Amino acid sequence: MAVTIRDVARASGVHISTVSRTFSAPHLVNPNTRSRVLAHAEELGYRPNRAARALITGRTYNIGLIVADIANPFFPPLIKAAESQARKHDHHIFVADTNEDAALEEEVVRALAKQVDGVLLVSPRMSNALIEQLSREVPLVVVNRQIAGIPAVVMDVARGARIAVEHLTALGHRRVALLGGPRGSWTSREIRRSAAATAKAAGAELTIIGPNAPTEFGGLTVAEDVLRAGATAVLAYNDLMAIGLIEGLLAAGARVPQDVSVVGIDDIMLSRLTRPKLTTVATPTAAAGRAAVDMLLAHGDDRRTTAQIQLQTELVIRDSTGRGPGPHSPADPGDAIAHGGVAS
């Protein structure tokens, strides 16, 4: 016979309502009483009815997590970390993929709105105005987009682009290409802005190629464009594009890094398995997933926040970058390549 809330109340010596509050609003229960109730519940094997609890509290204890492309290796570590963090707070994650489609993104947010306590929007493609509108219908936290008044967790890709271009110019590269990401990407705009300013400060020429699909194929198809531009170094929007670009360059007879140096962004696992191993900007995706869940739960507890957290990025120097034809800095960060070091 299933253990009921009455059994837990009887064993704990408290009223049924106290047991209910212990699971639905634990902060309202005396800590000693709460510990006693939880101990008896565990001993008896009691598990609260989530549907009943939702009726009492008006909360579903579910969170929606919407990503632009679940096939992109950038997203799974973030999803996994978010799910783990949500479970610590007795919440579950519903994951949805929008295939880089802004219209589908809006549709999914509206569909989830009545089934979840809030939504994490990761690398959204919708306009700022539409995201602001949706935030009035359901609590939102945005990952990798800054919008005034909307809670956000962002990875500092501007810093990442800066240190990547500084690395390339210090190696002597004066003709650098930037492979842009998808149209409507805030991250792509931040990378472009920072890379352009850094190249200008170093006296280097920056050629923008894009927008492009943020996939391996997106990188593969622009290899000829990179060679026609005469670039000796490339910063790609993400690692998948960088890996595809290397494949295209090698197929065209160019050597990496002897002829063209390549830097990616994200530090996905594949970046360590390619040949040459990819120099890349590491982004803290797992930390972003955990932070986004924490921010949403704070948001959902009526402690409404417009906080914006920025997480650090780092340059990981591997084998896909080498000396360019121009003058190099005496303190050349490329010297760390032989040691697989991290430049910051």
Secondary structure, DSSP 8 states (H G I E B T S, - for coil): ----HHHHHHHHTS-HHHHHHHHH-GGGS-HHHHHHHHHHHHHHT----HHHHHHHHS---EEEEEES-TTSTTHHHHHHHHHHHHHHTT-EEEEEE-TT-HHHHHHHHHHHTTTSS-EEEES--S-HHHHHHHHTTS-EEEES---TTS-EEEE-HHHHHHHHHHHHHHTT--EEEEE---TT-HHHHHHHHHHHHHHHHTT-EEEEE----SSHHHHHTTHHHHHHHT-SEEEESSHHHHHHHHHHHHHTT--TTTT-EEEEEE--GGGGTSSS--EEEE--HHHHHHHHHHHHHHHHTT-----EEEE--EEE--SS----SS---SS-GGGGGGGT-EE-
